[in-house]
Amino acid sequence: METSPKLRKRSKRALMELKPLLDKINDRVEQSDYIPYDPVQFMHAFSDKRDIEIAGFFAATMAWGRRDIVIAKVDDLLKRMDYDPFSFVMSYNQSEFTRFQNFKHRTFKPVDIHGMILSLQQILTEFQDFEAFWKMCYEKGAEQNRPFIALFHEEFFSRSSDLAERTRKHVSNPEKGSTCKRLYMYLRWTIRKNSPVDLGIWNFMPESELLVPFDVHVARQARRYGLISRRTNDWRTVNELTETLSIMNPDDPARYDYALFGIGALNYDLPKRFLLNRV
């Protein structure tokens, strides 16, 4: 629950004054030379859609902490899969579990990789395509008037034949208030078209419905420049931010993830007159 006063927020007119500056930063950050320094590189490492999807899913799920460490850990994981993720997942059995011995990233442990691979194996057997599974969750969410990410969480883990309860925490659930940053980063990679970074290989939902991947850099800059009024980093706030960004670009609000990340982490600047809140 919000306990502090709300922050000042930009008017629609002020947002449109800010738009060309954010667009300029976005265009400078969203370039192919961004790829080698970001976990998205693991999607670009493959040509087969099935490999791209699985490598990207693990890269996004593990995208927690410093980017260089995340990249090293994802590379380690994919090496243990012989850099052949689809074939590895489909042929995986208990005897392969030893491959993950001593693997660790933050709170990820071998048992978590094990349970998630079994979920993916069942999903790919049942649906033949990871995107088809996401589409089912999307449509089911609309029918139930629930965030489809919550349906993804339920349906994904229900398909693992050997799941440790602790593994569930590694996939976010908006119904528990999470911003679902890593899942929406994965969806940004797979949904957004005509980008030098995002691959746009999926079509089950429009770009206009993507929420912004809400990390600490994005959160801080969104508050400084009056894009959100709430102080809590939660599901309501990421929706508020996306609604604000949709005023500037209703077809593709998530593109501003690059601009806000650039301001927060890559030292791009906006004129001081645009600063609304000191946070």
C-alpha positions in Angstrom: 0.0 0.0 0.0 1.2 3.5 -0.8 2.4 5.3 2.3 4.3 8.3 0.9 2.8 11.2 -1.1 2.4 10.6 -4.8 5.1 12.0 -7.1 4.4 14.8 -9.6 3.4 13.5 -13.0 3.7 15.0 -16.5 0.7 16.3 -18.3 -0.1 14.9 -21.8 1.2 18.1 -23.3 4.4 17.8 -21.4 4.8 14.2 -22.4 4.6 15.2 -26.1 7.4 17.7 -25.5 9.5 14.9 -24.0 8.8 12.4 -26.7 11.3 13.6 -29.4 14.1 13.5 -26.8 13.2 10.0 -25.7 12.9 8.9 -29.3 16.4 10.2 -30.0 17.9 8.4 -27.0 16.0 5.3 -27.9 17.3 5.3 -31.5 20.9 5.7 -30.2 20.6 2.8 -27.7 18.5 0.4 -29.8 21.3 -0.6 -32.2 22.9 -3.9 -33.1 26.0 -3.0 -31.0 23.8 -3.3 -27.9 23.4 -7.1 -28.5 26.8 -8.3 -27.3 26.4 -6.6 -23.9 22.9 -8.0 -23.2 21.4 -11.4 -22.6 19.4 -11.0 -25.8 22.6 -12.2 -27.5 21.6 -15.8 -26.8 18.6 -15.5 -29.0 20.7 -14.1 -31.8 23.1 -17.1 -31.4 20.7 -19.5 -33.1 18.8 -19.8 -36.4 16.2 -22.4 -35.5 13.1 -20.8 -33.9 12.9 -23.6 -31.3 16.4 -23.0 -30.2 15.9 -19.2 -30.1 12.8 -19.6 -27.9 14.4 -21.9 -25.4 17.7 -20.0 -25.2 15.9 -16.7 -24.8 13.6 -18.1 -22.1 16.5 -19.2 -19.9 18.4 -16.0 -20.6 15.4 -13.9 -19.6 14.6 -16.0 -16.6 18.2 -15.7 -15.3 18.5 -11.9 -16.1 18.9 -10.9 -12.6 21.9 -8.8 -11.4 24.9 -7.5 -13.4 24.6 -8.1 -17.1 28.1 -9.4 -17.5 27.5 -12.0 -14.8 24.1 -13.0 -16.3 25.7 -13.4 -19.7 28.5 -15.6 -18.3 26.0 -17.8 -16.4 23.6 -18.2 -19.4 26.6 -19.2 -21.5 27.6 -21.8 -18.9 24.1 -23.2 -18.9 23.9 -23.5 -22.6 27.3 -25.1 -22.8 25.9 -27.8 -20.4 23.2 -28.3 -23.0 25.8 -28.6 -25.8 24.5 -25.3 -27.2 21.7 -27.4 -28.7 18.8 -26.3 -26.3 15.8 -27.7 -28.2 17.3 -31.2 -28.7 18.6 -31.2 -25.2 15.2 -30.3 -23.7 13.4 -32.9 -25.8 15.8 -35.8 -24.9 16.3 -34.8 -21.3 15.9 -37.4 -18.6 17.0 -37.9 -15.0 20.4 -39.3 -16.0 21.2 -35.9 -17.6 20.7 -34.1 -14.2 24.4 -34.5 -13.4 25.2 -32.0 -16.2 24.0 -29.2 -13.9 26.0 -30.3 -10.9 27.5 -27.2 -9.2 25.5 -24.8 -11.4 24.4 -21.8 -9.5 23.2 -18.2 -10.4 21.9 -16.1 -7.5 19.1 -18.4 -6.1 19.0 -20.6 -9.2 20.1 -24.2 -8.5 20.3 -27.4 -10.5 16.9 -28.5 -9.2 15.3 -25.4 -10.6 16.8 -25.9 -14.1 15.6 -29.6 -13.9 12.0 -28.7 -13.1 11.8 -26.0 -15.7 13.3 -28.3 -18.4 10.6 -30.9 -17.7 7.9 -28.3 -18.0 9.3 -27.2 -21.4 9.6 -30.8 -22.5 5.9 -31.4 -21.8 4.8 -28.1 -23.3 6.8 -28.7 -26.6 5.5 -32.3 -26.8 1.9 -31.1 -26.2 1.9 -27.9 -28.3 4.8 -28.6 -30.7 5.6 -24.9 -30.4 6.4 -22.6 -27.4 4.5 -19.7 -29.0 1.4 -21.8 -29.2 1.5 -22.4 -25.5 1.8 -18.7 -24.9 -1.1 -18.1 -27.2 -3.2 -20.5 -25.2 -2.3 -18.6 -22.0 -3.1 -15.3 -23.7 -6.5 -16.4 -24.8 -7.3 -18.1 -21.5 -6.4 -14.9 -19.7 -8.8 -12.9 -21.8 -11.6 -15.4 -21.1 -11.0 -15.3 -17.4 -10.3 -11.5 -17.2 -6.9 -12.2 -15.6 -3.3 -11.2 -16.6 -2.2 -13.8 -19.1 1.2 -13.9 -17.4 -0.6 -15.3 -14.3 -2.0 -18.1 -16.6 1.5 -18.7 -17.9 2.8 -19.2 -14.4 0.0 -21.7 -13.6 0.1 -23.6 -16.8 3.9 -23.7 -17.1 4.5 -25.3 -13.7 1.5 -27.6 -13.9 3.3 -29.5 -16.6 6.5 -30.4 -14.8 6.7 -34.0 -13.8 9.3 -33.3 -11.0 8.9 -29.8 -9.6 10.4 -28.4 -6.4 8.1 -25.9 -4.8 11.0 -23.4 -4.6 11.3 -23.3 -8.4 8.0 -21.5 -8.8 9.5 -18.3 -7.5 11.8 -18.0 -10.6 8.8 -17.2 -12.8 6.9 -14.1 -11.8 3.2 -13.9 -11.1 1.4 -10.5 -11.5 -1.4 -11.7 -9.2 1.2 -11.5 -6.4 2.1 -8.0 -7.3 5.3 -8.7 -9.3 6.2 -6.3 -12.2 7.1 -9.5 -14.2 10.2 -7.7 -15.6 12.0 -10.7 -16.9 8.9 -12.2 -18.6 8.1 -8.9 -20.3 11.7 -8.6 -21.4 11.4 -12.0 -23.0 8.1 -11.0 -24.7 9.8 -7.7 -25.9 12.5 -9.8 -27.5 10.0 -12.2 -29.2 7.1 -9.8 -30.1 8.6 -6.5 -31.2 9.1 -6.2 -34.9 11.5 -4.0 -37.0 14.1 -3.8 -34.3 17.9 -4.2 -34.6 17.8 -5.9 -31.2 14.4 -7.6 -30.6 13.8 -10.5 -32.9 10.0 -10.3 -33.3 9.5 -14.0 -34.1 6.1 -14.3 -32.4 2.7 -13.0 -33.4 0.3 -14.1 -30.7 -0.2 -10.6 -29.3 0.3 -7.1 -30.6 3.3 -4.9 -29.7 0.8 -2.3 -28.4 0.0 -4.7 -25.4 3.5 -5.2 -24.3 4.3 -3.8 -20.8 7.7 -2.2 -20.2 10.3 -4.5 -18.5 10.4 -2.6 -15.2 13.9 -2.8 -13.6 15.6 -0.4 -11.1 17.0 1.8 -13.8 13.6 2.2 -15.6 11.8 2.8 -12.3 14.1 5.5 -11.1 14.1 7.5 -14.4 10.3 7.1 -14.8 9.9 8.7 -11.4 12.5 11.4 -12.0 10.8 12.5 -15.2 7.2 12.2 -14.0 6.1 9.2 -16.0 4.7 7.5 -12.9 3.2 8.8 -9.7 3.4 5.7 -7.5 6.5 4.9 -5.4 6.0 1.1 -5.1 7.6 -1.2 -7.7 4.7 -3.5 -8.5 2.2 -4.6 -11.1 0.1 -1.5 -10.8 3.1 0.7 -11.3 4.3 -1.0 -14.5 0.8 -0.7 -15.9 0.8 3.0 -15.0 4.1 3.5 -16.8 3.0 1.6 -19.9 -0.2 3.7 -20.1 1.9 6.9 -19.9 4.3 5.7 -22.6 1.3 4.7 -24.8 0.4 8.4 -25.0 3.7 9.0 -26.8 3.6 5.8 -28.8 0.3 3.8 -28.7 1.5 1.1 -31.1 4.8 0.3 -29.3 5.1 1.7 -25.8 7.7 -0.8 -24.8 10.3 0.7 -27.2 11.0 3.3 -24.5 12.5 0.6 -22.4 15.7 1.4 -24.3 15.6 5.1 -23.7 14.9 4.8 -19.9 17.6 2.1 -19.6 19.9 4.4 -21.5 19.3 7.3 -19.2 19.6 5.2 -16.1 22.5 2.9 -16.9 24.3 4.3 -20.0 24.5 7.9 -18.8 22.4 9.5 -21.6 21.1 12.9 -20.4 17.9 14.8 -20.7 17.8 18.6 -20.1 17.3 19.5 -16.5 14.1 21.4 -17.2 12.4 18.0 -17.7 13.2 16.8 -14.2 10.1 16.7 -12.1 11.0 14.6 -9.0 14.2 14.0 -7.0 14.3 10.4 -6.1 
